[in-house]
Amino acid sequence: MSRGMEQSGGNVTQGAEKVEPALAKSLAQASPRTAFSTQRLVRRRLPRAVTAAPLHTSDSPDRRPRLLLLELWGLGDLTFATAFLRRAQERFDITLVGKSHARPLLEPTFPEVEYLEYEAPWSAFRGKYHVWRWDWPTLGQLVGRLRRRRFEVAVSVRSDPRDHLLMWAAGARYRFGFPVKGSQALLTDPVERENRKQHKVVDWRALGEAVGLGDMSAAQPLVAHPRYRSPRVEKLVAGIEKPILCLHAGARIPVRRWPAPYFASLVTELRRSFDFHLLLMADSDDDRATLGPCADTIAPDLTVPELVDFLGRADLLLCNDSGPSHIAASCGRPVIALFGPTDPDWFRPWGREHHVVIRDICHYRPCFDYCKYAEPYCLTQLGPEKAEPEVRAHIVSLIEQGALTNRLLKAPAP
């Protein structure tokens, strides 16, 4: 149980008098080059989006308390949040604010959750600190919609003052998050990490315990993939008798992509030891041209629910550091992922059966996608001849553990 929630009749406007200067300071520190402009803009814009102090939420015995969850980022981030959602839905009516893919990814598993679509400008890869270019009217409309729901609790796993501002502006009575750069003024219940570098699933567990959901030590990400059954995917896998190795060579951020020719060489070597049906999910024509010849089937473009359905049927996923790796892991399917500029301590596929292939080739790694060079040497210098023994050994280990069928093993030549 949180410190704030243990106090009856607590001051809901705690820290409100500090919010505007605290936010200006936080955003200015996040982007020093725009410090002066940020301070002026916050003083001018904030009153338009937030016209009153946070609302007191009435204690009504005839309804469950409402919880606001912010997860404004990618597919993988949303799968991490399911560890929290599974427990929180037992106690709260939940509203999740996220990108357009949040509803199709999570609604079949969590049909009782309300999904509000919002493309947060601070989640953009470039220009996220150009606050003078944000769509403030749309943000104000979102704040108005949230305030009308009268939330008891709001949570965000991001150490981001902009998330914390949105929770404050939404009028949530108790606001839980990991403070950074003065944003504790926006939180009633700041949560501290036990370790500076810990996985996002561990962060969600910590938030769950802070909110009062009990012991979260066993909470795991989970997507109920049988609920996503699709006729197109059924047709795609019909008649496949061999174990399915799915290859996804794409990634939203280009510097996370292991070169497609490397994947082609890796698959060729793996076929010497294993017998599988390679199903390729290609994000580009270049991937289709390079990897198509080594694939047994090339999947069409899939919707998000179809992607979940397909990954839930695959025996093994070979991929980059990308959203599909986390979807497959949350479906209980083994994943082998090639990592480059990001840190697996925070973002690896969650679970012991998964494996990350990574090398500290570049001394700037992890650069978190902001590569200092013309190419990501942490990946381009990790050749298939270096990755293949590691990948092969992990597949053999999964077979020995019973996580993969032994039908993958090729019969020895007579």
Residue pairs with C-beta under 8 A, 6 or more apart in sequence:
1 212
2 174
2 176
2 188
2 189
2 210
2 211
2 212
3 189
4 10
4 14
4 174
4 188
4 189
5 153
5 174
5 189
5 211
5 212
10 173
10 188
12 53
12 54
12 55
12 56
12 57
12 173
12 188
13 53
13 54
14 188
15 22
15 184
15 185
15 186
15 187
15 188
16 53
16 54
16 168
18 185
19 46
19 165
19 168
19 185
19 186
20 42
20 43
20 46
22 161
22 182
22 183
22 185
22 186
23 42
23 46
23 161
23 165
23 183
23 186
24 38
24 39
24 42
24 43
25 181
25 182
26 161
26 180
26 181
26 182
26 183
27 38
27 42
27 129
27 131
27 161
27 162
28 34
28 35
28 36
28 38
28 39
29 35
29 181
29 182
30 129
30 161
30 181
31 38
31 129
34 129
34 130
34 131
37 131
37 132
38 129
38 131
41 131
41 132
42 131
45 131
45 136
48 136
48 140
49 136
49 139
49 140
49 143
49 169
50 143
50 168
50 169
54 168
54 169
54 170
54 171
54 172
54 173
55 147
55 150
55 171
55 173
56 173
57 65
57 66
57 150
57 151
57 152
57 171
57 172
57 173
58 150
63 93
64 91
64 92
64 93
65 91
65 92
65 93
65 152
65 153
66 92
66 93
66 94
66 95
66 149
66 150
66 151
66 152
66 153
67 88
67 92
67 93
67 94
67 95
67 151
67 152
67 153
67 154
67 155
67 211
68 94
68 95
68 97
68 146
68 149
68 151
68 153
68 154
68 155
68 167
68 170
68 172
69 81
69 84
69 85
69 88
69 94
69 95
69 96
69 97
69 154
69 155
69 156
70 96
70 97
70 98
70 154
70 155
70 156
70 158
70 163
70 166
70 167
71 77
71 78
71 81
71 96
71 97
71 98
71 102
71 156
71 157
72 97
72 98
72 99
72 118
72 120
72 122
72 123
72 158
72 163
73 98
73 99
73 123
73 158
74 99
74 252
74 323
75 101
75 105
75 304
75 323
75 324
75 326
75 327
76 322
76 323
76 325
76 326
76 327
76 347
77 157
77 200
78 98
78 101
78 102
78 105
78 106
79 105
79 221
79 223
79 323
79 326
79 327
79 329
79 330
80 157
80 200
80 201
80 204
80 221
80 326
80 350
81 96
81 157
81 204
81 221
82 106
82 109
82 110
82 221
82 222
82 223
82 330
83 201
83 204
83 205
83 208
83 216
83 219
83 220
83 221
83 222
84 155
84 204
84 205
84 207
84 208
84 213
84 216
84 219
85 94
85 96
85 106
85 110
85 113
86 219
86 222
87 208
87 213
87 214
87 216
87 219
88 94
88 208
88 211
88 213
89 110
89 112
89 113
91 213
92 152
92 153
93 112
93 114
94 110
94 112
94 113
94 114
95 113
95 114
95 115
95 116
95 146
95 149
95 151
96 102
96 106
96 113
96 114
96 115
96 116
97 116
97 117
97 118
97 142
97 146
97 166
98 115
98 116
98 117
98 118
99 117
99 118
99 119
99 123
100 117
100 119
101 304
102 115
102 117
103 115
103 117
104 303
104 304
104 305
105 223
105 304
105 305
105 308
105 327
106 113
106 115
106 223
107 113
107 115
108 224
108 227
108 228
108 305
108 308
109 222
109 223
109 224
109 227
116 142
116 145
116 146
118 138
118 142
120 162
121 127
121 128
121 131
121 133
121 134
121 135
122 128
122 129
122 160
122 162
125 253
125 369
127 133
142 166
143 166
143 169
143 170
146 166
146 169
146 170
146 171
147 169
147 170
147 171
149 170
150 171
151 170
151 171
151 172
151 173
152 172
152 173
152 174
153 172
153 173
153 174
153 175
153 176
153 211
154 167
154 170
154 172
154 174
154 175
154 176
155 167
155 175
155 176
155 177
155 207
155 211
156 163
156 164
156 166
156 167
156 176
156 177
157 177
157 178
157 200
157 203
157 204
157 207
158 177
158 178
159 177
159 178
159 179
159 180
159 183
160 180
160 183
161 180
161 181
161 182
161 183
161 186
163 177
164 175
164 177
164 179
164 183
164 186
164 187
165 183
165 186
167 175
167 177
167 186
167 187
168 175
168 186
168 187
173 188
174 188
174 189
175 186
175 187
175 188
175 189
176 187
176 188
176 189
176 190
176 191
176 207
176 210
176 211
177 183
177 187
177 190
177 191
177 207
178 190
178 191
178 192
178 193
178 203
179 187
179 190
184 190
189 210
191 206
191 207
191 210
193 203
193 206
194 202
194 206
195 202
197 343
197 345
197 346
198 345
198 346
199 345
199 346
199 347
199 348
199 350
200 346
200 347
201 219
201 220
201 221
201 350
204 216
204 219
205 216
205 217
205 219
206 216
208 214
208 216
208 219
209 215
209 216
220 350
220 351
221 326
221 329
221 330
221 350
222 330
223 308
223 312
223 327
223 330
223 331
225 308
225 309
225 311
225 312
225 313
225 331
226 312
228 305
228 306
228 308
228 309
228 312
229 309
230 303
230 305
230 306
230 309
230 310
232 300
232 302
232 306
233 302
233 306
233 309
233 310
233 313
236 279
236 297
236 299
236 300
236 310
237 244
237 279
237 310
237 313
240 277
240 279
240 297
241 277
242 275
242 276
242 277
242 407
243 275
243 276
243 277
243 315
243 316
243 404
243 405
243 407
243 408
244 276
244 277
244 279
244 313
244 314
244 315
244 316
245 270
245 274
245 276
245 277
245 278
245 279
245 314
245 315
245 316
245 318
246 278
246 279
246 280
246 281
246 310
246 311
246 314
246 316
246 317
246 318
246 319
246 328
247 263
247 267
247 278
247 279
247 280
247 281
247 291
247 295
247 317
247 318
247 319
248 281
248 283
248 317
248 318
248 319
248 320
248 322
248 324
248 325
249 257
249 258
249 260
249 263
249 280
249 281
249 282
249 283
249 287
249 291
249 319
249 320
250 257
250 281
250 282
250 283
250 284
250 287
250 320
250 322
251 257
251 320
251 321
251 322
252 322
252 323
253 369
255 340
255 341
255 369
255 371
255 376
255 379
256 320
256 321
256 322
256 340
256 341
256 342
256 369
256 376
256 379
257 320
257 379
258 320
258 338
258 340
258 379
258 382
259 379
259 380
260 286
260 287
260 290
260 291
261 290
262 382
262 383
262 384
262 387
263 290
263 291
263 318
263 384
264 290
264 291
264 293
264 294
265 384
265 385
265 388
266 318
266 384
266 387
266 388
266 391
267 278
267 291
267 294
267 318
268 294
269 384
269 388
269 392
270 276
270 388
270 391
270 392
270 395
272 410
273 392
273 395
273 409
273 410
274 392
274 395
274 408
274 409
274 410
275 407
275 408
275 409
275 410
276 315
276 316
276 408
277 296
277 297
278 294
278 295
278 296
278 297
279 295
279 296
279 297
279 298
279 299
279 310
279 314
280 287
280 288
280 291
280 292
280 295
280 297
280 298
280 299
281 299
281 302
281 307
281 310
281 324
282 288
282 291
282 292
282 298
282 299
288 298
292 298
299 310
302 310
307 324
307 327
308 327
308 331
311 317
311 324
311 327
311 328
311 331
311 333
312 328
312 331
312 332
312 333
314 328
314 333
315 333
315 334
315 404
315 405
315 408
316 333
316 334
316 335
316 336
316 395
316 398
316 404
317 324
317 325
317 328
317 333
317 334
317 335
317 336
318 336
318 391
319 325
319 328
319 335
319 336
319 337
319 338
320 337
320 338
320 339
320 340
321 337
321 338
321 339
321 340
321 342
321 344
321 347
322 337
325 335
325 337
325 349
325 354
326 349
326 350
328 334
328 335
328 349
329 335
329 349
329 350
329 351
329 354
330 350
334 353
334 354
334 398
334 403
334 404
335 349
335 353
335 354
335 355
336 354
336 355
336 356
336 357
336 391
336 394
336 395
337 348
337 349
337 354
337 355
337 356
337 357
338 356
338 357
338 358
338 379
338 382
338 387
339 348
339 356
339 357
339 358
340 358
340 365
340 376
340 378
340 379
340 382
341 365
341 366
341 367
341 368
341 369
341 370
341 371
341 376
341 378
341 379
342 366
342 368
342 369
343 366
343 368
344 356
344 358
348 354
348 356
349 356
353 398
353 401
353 403
355 390
355 391
355 394
357 382
357 387
357 390
357 391
358 378
358 382
359 378
359 381
359 382
359 386
360 378
361 377
361 378
361 381
361 382
362 373
362 376
362 377
362 378
362 381
364 371
364 372
365 378
395 404
395 408
398 404
399 405
399 406
399 408
399 409
